[in-house]
């Protein structure tokens, strides 16, 4: 076993040892996780399968990603030139960059890390991928990979290397079925919610995995309960003076089968009193709500956003404010520093983009919609009418102060308004 293999195995055994203690209480006499059916070790494929099949799991991953990457993304050079900005625009179009970065974000959140493979033009055969990138090579494409298809093969061991402890090579499985050794210079390694190591983070579904399982039990149990309880069946009481023959039994069974299969809706029999059993269907709403609330509190996604009741048109101003603040923070703490900036700096390093300091600018989250703009305009018009018709209003509150403090205009907007009134 190589030194790198031993280290990777050590990380796995450490995780396993930590997992075995989950759910234990009363000095190990009670195993809550086993009793409730929760897994102690969750693998990437478990997160992926739950993401594919469970609505809330998909919402937890996708809704923050879609919102935080929505709109235009600009890269502005601090030297006031347009070279970097224009280069970014061309690169974004040619590489279908935003869609690939969103996929990278998704794959990173599903597991402990994700990578963005950079397809440079200096590669003529697969063996060249294990060597560093040739400076000045054209970037032909980018492709995101998950931890399941891009495994860390080797770590940097030299303590004098600034990349000490970081991946040196990856073993990447391409769609062709070929597994290739790839040098770290051809990869951008993305981690979210990291703890002790910068190579791995915490999967976004990990902390709520038990709640997702509980939610599936409740919702699935509700459907099963309705299926069985909404039409529970019949009980039959044979009259004490009636002797049921085999023919009568067969005829009654035939009628019941036809009734259950909707062939007939009438039962005709003699000597047996049939009574419908009482429906037993409970309302799961409160139980579902508890699970959603727990998931919302951990993920930071407002409950109405999580359940989709406010997608498109948000009725809660507070939820909207919280959601936009959440997305703004995500852009500032994840999208830019962990994905966009490393990618742009890598492109500058290999002369794909012009060198120089830059700033990343996202579309404004807090800009008003057309409806909100019209509503604000109507309120301002009403306020202006009241101000102009109120005797002495300009003495109590001069026009400039009225525009600024009552109507909320900026100083620049007020200057424009005053300039427009001049002949």
Backbone torsions as a table, in degrees:
resi	resn	phi	psi	omega
1	UNK	NA	130.8	179.6
2	UNK	-74.0	165.3	-179.7
3	UNK	-63.2	-39.2	178.9
4	UNK	-67.1	-41.1	179.1
5	UNK	-62.6	-39.4	179.5
6	UNK	-64.2	-38.2	-179.9
7	UNK	-67.9	-43.4	179.2
8	UNK	-64.8	-39.3	176.9
9	UNK	-64.2	-37.5	178.7
10	UNK	-62.0	-40.5	177.2
11	UNK	-62.4	-42.6	179.6
12	UNK	-62.7	-45.1	-178.9
13	UNK	-66.2	-35.1	177.4
14	UNK	-63.5	-42.7	176.9
15	UNK	-62.7	-42.6	-178.2
16	UNK	-63.6	-42.2	179.5
17	UNK	-64.1	-40.0	177.3
18	UNK	-64.7	-39.7	-176.9
19	UNK	-67.2	-33.7	-176.8
20	UNK	-65.4	-21.0	-179.9
21	UNK	-87.9	-5.8	-178.7
22	UNK	-67.0	136.3	173.7
23	UNK	79.1	0.7	-177.8
24	UNK	-84.1	137.3	177.3
25	UNK	-146.5	171.6	-177.6
26	UNK	52.8	51.4	178.6
27	UNK	54.8	38.6	176.5
28	UNK	83.9	3.3	-178.3
29	UNK	-81.5	-20.9	179.5
30	UNK	-122.9	127.2	179.7
31	UNK	-111.6	95.0	-176.0
32	UNK	-65.5	-40.0	-177.8
33	UNK	-61.2	-43.8	179.4
34	UNK	-66.7	-40.9	-179.2
35	UNK	-62.8	-36.4	-176.9
36	UNK	-95.1	-1.6	176.2
37	UNK	80.4	20.7	178.9
38	UNK	-85.0	135.8	175.7
39	UNK	-74.0	144.2	178.2
40	UNK	-90.8	-27.2	177.1
41	UNK	-120.5	117.1	-178.0
42	UNK	-107.7	126.2	-179.4
43	UNK	-99.0	167.9	-178.8
44	UNK	-57.1	-40.7	-178.1
45	UNK	-64.0	-29.1	177.4
46	UNK	-67.3	-44.1	177.2
47	UNK	-63.4	-42.4	-177.7
48	UNK	-64.5	-44.9	-179.4
49	UNK	-64.8	-40.1	178.9
50	UNK	-67.7	-38.5	176.7
51	UNK	-61.3	-41.0	-178.0
52	UNK	-70.1	-32.8	-169.3
53	UNK	-107.4	-17.7	-175.1
54	UNK	-113.7	128.6	-172.9
55	UNK	-59.9	-49.0	-176.6
56	UNK	-66.6	-38.1	177.4
57	UNK	-60.3	-41.7	179.1
58	UNK	-67.7	-37.5	179.0
59	UNK	-65.8	-39.8	179.5
60	UNK	-59.1	-41.0	-178.4
61	UNK	-79.2	-49.1	-166.3
62	UNK	-81.9	-38.6	-172.1
63	UNK	-65.8	-42.6	174.2
64	UNK	-64.1	-35.6	-179.5
65	UNK	-65.7	-49.3	-178.6
66	UNK	-61.5	-42.3	-177.1
67	UNK	-69.8	-40.6	-175.1
68	UNK	-76.8	-23.7	177.8
69	UNK	-97.9	0.3	-177.3
70	UNK	-69.7	147.3	176.6
71	UNK	87.5	-178.8	-177.1
72	UNK	-79.0	141.4	174.8
73	UNK	-117.3	121.2	-178.5
74	UNK	-111.2	144.2	174.0
75	UNK	-116.4	111.2	-173.0
76	UNK	-107.9	130.4	178.5
77	UNK	-79.6	140.6	179.7
78	UNK	-77.4	-7.7	179.5
79	UNK	-94.1	12.1	174.1
80	UNK	70.4	9.1	176.8
81	UNK	-93.6	165.0	-178.7
82	UNK	-101.6	2.6	-174.2
83	UNK	-61.6	-48.0	-178.5
84	UNK	-67.5	-42.2	-180.0
85	UNK	-62.5	-45.6	179.3
86	UNK	-66.9	-38.0	176.9
87	UNK	-63.1	-39.1	177.7
88	UNK	-64.5	-43.4	-179.7
89	UNK	-60.4	-45.4	179.4
90	UNK	-64.0	-42.9	-178.6
91	UNK	-65.3	-41.3	-179.1
92	UNK	-61.4	-39.5	-179.8
93	UNK	-73.6	-45.2	-174.2
94	UNK	-69.8	-29.1	-176.7
95	UNK	-101.4	1.7	-173.4
96	UNK	49.3	50.8	-163.7
97	UNK	-65.4	-45.3	-175.2
98	UNK	-62.1	-43.3	179.6
99	UNK	-63.0	-40.2	178.8
100	UNK	-68.0	-37.3	178.6
101	UNK	-70.2	-34.6	175.3
102	UNK	-65.5	-40.8	176.3
103	UNK	-64.1	-41.7	176.6
104	UNK	-59.5	-44.0	177.3
105	UNK	-58.1	-44.4	-178.5
106	UNK	-65.0	-47.4	-178.8
107	UNK	-65.8	-35.8	177.4
108	UNK	-63.5	-44.1	-177.7
109	UNK	-70.5	-26.4	179.6
110	UNK	-74.1	-28.2	-177.6
111	UNK	-124.5	-155.0	-179.1
112	UNK	-88.5	-18.2	176.0
113	UNK	-167.0	167.3	172.3
114	UNK	-139.8	162.2	176.9
115	UNK	-132.8	153.0	172.0
116	UNK	-112.0	112.3	178.3
117	UNK	-81.7	131.3	-179.4
118	UNK	-103.4	116.0	-177.7
119	UNK	-88.8	89.8	179.8
120	UNK	-84.1	157.9	-174.8
121	UNK	-82.1	1.9	-178.3
122	UNK	-85.5	7.3	-176.6
123	UNK	-104.7	117.6	176.1
124	UNK	-101.8	-23.2	176.9
125	UNK	-148.1	162.9	-171.9
126	UNK	-58.4	-33.0	-177.3
127	UNK	-65.4	-21.3	179.8
128	UNK	-71.4	-18.9	-177.2
129	UNK	-66.4	-22.6	-178.4
130	UNK	-83.5	-0.7	178.7
131	UNK	-103.8	157.6	179.4
132	UNK	-61.6	157.3	179.9
133	UNK	-69.0	138.9	172.9
134	UNK	-77.2	125.9	-177.4
135	UNK	-60.6	134.9	178.7
136	UNK	91.2	2.0	178.7
137	UNK	-71.9	144.6	179.5
138	UNK	-73.4	139.3	176.6
139	UNK	-89.5	113.6	-173.7
140	UNK	-88.9	-37.2	-177.6
141	UNK	-161.7	165.3	172.2
142	UNK	-128.9	150.4	-179.2
143	UNK	-147.9	123.6	179.2
144	UNK	-81.4	146.8	177.0
145	UNK	-135.2	152.5	176.5
146	UNK	-94.3	175.3	178.1
147	UNK	-65.5	-21.7	-178.8
148	UNK	-77.1	-25.6	-178.3
149	UNK	-110.7	-7.3	176.3
150	UNK	-131.7	89.2	-175.7
151	UNK	-92.6	140.1	177.0
152	UNK	-69.8	119.4	-175.7
153	UNK	-95.1	-34.7	-173.8
154	UNK	-152.8	140.7	178.2
155	UNK	-107.0	154.8	176.2
156	UNK	-73.3	124.1	-173.7
157	UNK	-99.5	-21.7	-175.9
158	UNK	-73.1	122.8	-179.7
159	UNK	-72.1	-15.4	177.9
160	UNK	-86.3	-6.7	178.7
161	UNK	-86.9	133.7	-179.4
162	UNK	-66.0	-15.0	177.4
163	UNK	-99.4	21.7	179.9
164	UNK	-53.2	129.1	178.6
165	UNK	85.2	-6.2	179.3
166	UNK	-96.3	162.2	-178.1
167	UNK	-61.9	138.1	173.7
168	UNK	-98.5	-44.0	178.1
169	UNK	-135.3	151.9	174.6
170	UNK	-119.7	150.1	171.3
171	UNK	-104.5	105.5	-173.0
172	UNK	-106.7	130.9	176.8
173	UNK	-97.7	108.9	179.4
174	UNK	-82.4	167.9	-176.6
175	UNK	-65.3	-17.1	177.7
176	UNK	-72.4	-9.9	-178.1
177	UNK	93.1	-5.0	-178.9
178	UNK	-87.8	133.2	176.5
179	UNK	-102.1	123.3	-170.6
180	UNK	-126.6	142.4	174.9
181	UNK	-79.6	127.7	-173.6
182	UNK	-126.8	132.6	178.4
183	UNK	-72.9	148.2	-174.7
184	UNK	-62.7	-24.1	-179.9
185	UNK	-66.6	-16.6	-179.9
186	UNK	-97.6	11.9	-173.0
187	UNK	-137.4	143.9	167.3
188	UNK	-112.2	119.8	-175.3
189	UNK	-94.0	122.4	-175.5
190	UNK	-115.5	130.8	179.5
191	UNK	-131.9	140.1	175.6
192	UNK	-124.2	142.8	178.1
193	UNK	56.4	50.3	-178.8
194	UNK	-74.6	153.5	178.2
195	UNK	-113.6	-104.6	-176.2
196	UNK	-79.0	-30.4	-177.7
197	UNK	-112.4	144.9	177.8
198	UNK	-84.5	-4.4	-179.4
199	UNK	-85.0	-23.0	-177.1
200	UNK	-136.5	146.7	175.7
201	UNK	-121.7	-170.6	-178.9
202	UNK	-99.4	123.6	177.2
203	UNK	-55.7	141.9	-174.0
204	UNK	-69.0	-20.0	179.0
205	UNK	-94.5	-5.4	-172.7
206	UNK	-62.7	-50.5	-175.0
207	UNK	-66.9	-22.9	-177.9
208	UNK	-110.9	11.4	-175.0
209	UNK	-60.4	-42.6	179.0
210	UNK	-63.7	-40.0	179.8
211	UNK	-66.5	-35.6	176.7
212	UNK	-64.6	-38.5	176.9
213	UNK	-66.7	-41.7	178.3
214	UNK	-61.8	-42.7	-179.7
215	UNK	-62.4	-39.6	178.7
216	UNK	-65.4	-38.3	177.3
217	UNK	-62.9	-45.0	-176.9
218	UNK	-66.4	-50.3	-177.4
219	UNK	-67.9	-43.9	177.7
220	UNK	-66.4	-38.8	177.7
221	UNK	-64.9	-35.3	178.2
222	UNK	-63.6	-43.4	178.9
223	UNK	-64.2	-42.8	179.8
224	UNK	-65.7	-39.1	179.5
225	UNK	-64.4	-41.6	178.7
226	UNK	-66.2	-42.3	-179.5
227	UNK	-58.0	-41.7	-177.1
228	UNK	-88.8	-34.7	-171.4
229	UNK	-93.2	-25.1	-178.8
230	UNK	-69.0	-27.2	176.8
231	UNK	-135.2	73.2	-167.8
232	UNK	-69.1	-21.1	-179.5
233	UNK	115.0	-161.8	-175.1
234	UNK	-133.0	154.2	169.5
235	UNK	-114.9	141.8	-177.5
236	UNK	-118.9	136.0	178.0
237	UNK	-121.0	117.5	-178.0
238	UNK	-81.7	131.4	178.1
239	UNK	-59.6	138.6	-175.5
240	UNK	-62.6	-25.4	-178.6
241	UNK	-96.2	6.1	-176.0
242	UNK	-107.1	130.7	177.5
243	UNK	-106.5	110.4	-176.0
244	UNK	-83.1	123.3	178.1
245	UNK	-83.5	167.8	177.3
246	UNK	-62.2	-36.2	179.0
247	UNK	-64.9	-41.8	179.0
248	UNK	-63.5	-40.6	178.6
249	UNK	-62.1	-43.3	-179.2
250	UNK	-65.0	-43.3	179.4
251	UNK	-63.0	-41.6	179.9
252	UNK	-66.0	-41.2	178.6
253	UNK	-63.2	-39.2	179.0
254	UNK	-63.5	-42.7	179.8
255	UNK	-63.9	-41.9	-179.6
256	UNK	-63.4	-43.2	178.2
257	UNK	-61.6	-43.3	179.3
258	UNK	-66.3	-34.7	178.0
259	UNK	-67.0	-46.2	-178.3
260	UNK	-66.1	-32.2	-179.1
261	UNK	-93.4	13.2	175.2
262	UNK	62.6	25.3	175.4
263	UNK	-79.9	-36.3	173.8
264	UNK	-135.5	158.1	179.3
265	UNK	-120.4	18.6	179.9
266	UNK	-131.2	137.3	175.2
267	UNK	-111.1	126.0	178.2
268	UNK	-120.6	119.7	179.3
269	UNK	-154.0	169.8	178.0
270	UNK	-133.1	147.8	176.1
271	UNK	79.1	-3.8	-179.9
272	UNK	-129.8	126.1	178.9
273	UNK	-94.9	108.3	-178.7
274	UNK	-95.2	129.8	178.5
275	UNK	-128.9	135.0	178.7
276	UNK	-69.5	135.9	176.6
277	UNK	-73.0	152.2	-177.8
278	UNK	-70.1	136.2	176.9
279	UNK	-65.1	140.6	177.5
280	UNK	-132.0	81.6	-179.5
281	UNK	-124.2	119.6	-179.9
282	UNK	-99.0	155.3	178.8
283	UNK	-87.3	117.6	-177.2
284	UNK	-87.0	3.5	-171.0
285	UNK	-53.7	-49.6	-177.1
286	UNK	-63.9	-37.8	-179.6
287	UNK	-68.4	-40.9	176.7
288	UNK	-63.1	-42.5	-177.2
289	UNK	-61.0	-38.0	178.6
290	UNK	-61.5	-45.4	-179.5
291	UNK	-65.0	-42.9	179.2
292	UNK	-62.9	-40.7	179.5
293	UNK	-62.7	-42.3	179.0
294	UNK	-64.5	-42.3	179.1
295	UNK	-65.0	-42.5	-180.0
296	UNK	-62.4	-42.6	-177.6
297	UNK	-66.3	-32.1	-178.9
298	UNK	-80.7	-42.1	-175.6
299	UNK	-81.2	-22.5	-176.2
300	UNK	83.5	2.6	178.7
301	UNK	-88.4	121.9	179.3
302	UNK	-54.0	145.8	-173.7
303	UNK	-59.2	-40.4	-179.5
304	UNK	-67.4	-33.7	176.3
305	UNK	-68.9	-42.5	-177.0
306	UNK	-62.1	-40.8	-177.0
307	UNK	-87.0	-7.4	176.4
308	UNK	85.8	3.1	-176.4
309	UNK	-73.6	-13.6	-179.1
310	UNK	-122.7	12.2	175.7
311	UNK	-71.9	129.7	-179.4
312	UNK	99.4	-57.1	-179.8
313	UNK	-137.9	110.8	-176.2
314	UNK	-89.9	124.7	-178.8
315	UNK	-93.0	-17.0	-178.3
316	UNK	-103.4	114.9	-179.9
317	UNK	-63.1	-40.2	-179.1
318	UNK	-66.0	-43.1	178.0
319	UNK	-62.7	-39.5	178.5
320	UNK	-63.1	-45.0	179.9
321	UNK	-62.7	-43.5	179.1
322	UNK	-63.8	-41.0	-178.5
323	UNK	-66.2	-45.9	180.0
324	UNK	-65.3	-36.8	176.4
325	UNK	-65.3	-39.5	177.2
326	UNK	-61.7	-44.6	-179.5
327	UNK	-68.3	-39.3	178.3
328	UNK	-61.4	-44.3	178.0
329	UNK	-63.8	-40.1	179.4
330	UNK	-62.7	-41.7	177.6
331	UNK	-61.8	-41.8	-175.0
332	UNK	-75.2	-32.2	-173.2
333	UNK	-104.9	-12.7	-179.8
334	UNK	-130.4	-61.0	-174.7
335	UNK	-52.5	-52.4	-176.3
336	UNK	-75.6	-57.0	-172.3
337	UNK	-72.2	-26.4	-173.2
338	UNK	-104.9	-17.3	179.0
339	UNK	-121.7	-61.0	-173.1
340	UNK	-65.5	-50.4	-176.4
341	UNK	-63.5	-46.4	176.1
342	UNK	-59.7	-37.1	179.9
343	UNK	-67.3	-45.9	-178.8
344	UNK	-64.6	-42.6	179.9
345	UNK	-64.5	-36.6	176.7
346	UNK	-65.2	-41.6	178.5
347	UNK	-65.4	-36.1	176.6
348	UNK	-68.8	-38.6	-179.3
349	UNK	-59.5	-38.3	-177.7
350	UNK	-104.4	20.1	171.8
351	UNK	63.0	25.7	172.0
352	UNK	-75.9	-34.6	176.2
353	UNK	-123.4	153.3	178.4
354	UNK	-61.4	146.6	179.3
355	UNK	-74.1	166.3	176.9
356	UNK	126.9	159.0	177.3
357	UNK	-66.6	152.6	-177.3
358	UNK	-151.0	164.3	174.9
359	UNK	-129.4	141.7	178.2
360	UNK	-99.5	128.9	-179.2
361	UNK	-122.5	125.3	176.7
362	UNK	-97.0	163.7	174.9
363	UNK	-64.5	152.1	-175.9
364	UNK	-72.5	118.7	178.9
365	UNK	-73.2	-28.4	-170.0
366	UNK	-99.8	9.6	176.8
367	UNK	-67.9	145.9	-176.3
368	UNK	-74.7	145.4	172.1
369	UNK	-75.3	169.4	179.3
370	UNK	-59.1	-41.0	179.5
371	UNK	-62.9	-44.8	-179.5
372	UNK	-65.3	-37.7	179.0
373	UNK	-63.2	-42.4	178.6
374	UNK	-64.4	-43.2	179.9
375	UNK	-62.9	-42.3	177.8
376	UNK	-64.1	-40.5	177.8
377	UNK	-60.7	-42.1	179.2
378	UNK	-64.3	-41.8	179.6
379	UNK	-66.2	-39.2	178.4
380	UNK	-66.2	-39.8	179.0
381	UNK	-61.9	-41.7	178.7
382	UNK	-64.6	-41.3	-180.0
383	UNK	-66.1	-40.3	179.0
384	UNK	-64.4	-42.2	178.9
385	UNK	-61.1	-44.7	179.4
386	UNK	-64.0	-39.8	-179.2
387	UNK	-65.2	-44.4	-176.9
388	UNK	-70.7	-27.2	-177.4
389	UNK	-95.5	-3.8	-180.0
390	UNK	-89.8	118.7	-178.8
391	UNK	-61.1	130.4	176.6
392	UNK	76.7	9.9	-177.3
393	UNK	-63.7	-36.8	-177.9
394	UNK	-70.4	-18.6	177.5
395	UNK	-79.1	-44.5	179.3
396	UNK	-67.3	-42.5	-178.7
397	UNK	-138.0	100.2	-178.9
398	UNK	-55.9	154.1	-175.4
399	UNK	-52.5	-42.0	-178.7
400	UNK	-62.0	-45.0	-179.9
401	UNK	-68.7	-34.3	177.9
402	UNK	-63.0	-45.7	179.1
403	UNK	-62.7	-36.3	-175.5
404	UNK	-80.6	-50.7	-171.2
405	UNK	-92.2	-31.8	-179.0
406	UNK	-88.6	-37.4	-176.6
407	UNK	-102.3	-12.8	173.8
408	UNK	80.6	19.2	177.4
409	UNK	-75.8	148.4	175.4
410	UNK	-79.5	166.0	179.1
411	UNK	-59.9	-39.2	179.5
412	UNK	-64.6	-41.2	178.8
413	UNK	-66.9	-36.4	179.6
414	UNK	-66.0	-41.2	178.0
415	UNK	-60.7	-42.7	178.8
416	UNK	-62.4	-41.0	178.5
417	UNK	-63.6	-44.1	-178.9
418	UNK	-67.3	-36.2	178.6
419	UNK	-66.9	-36.6	-178.1
420	UNK	-68.2	-20.9	-179.2
421	UNK	-82.8	-14.4	179.9
422	UNK	-73.4	141.2	-179.5
423	UNK	-68.1	NA	NA
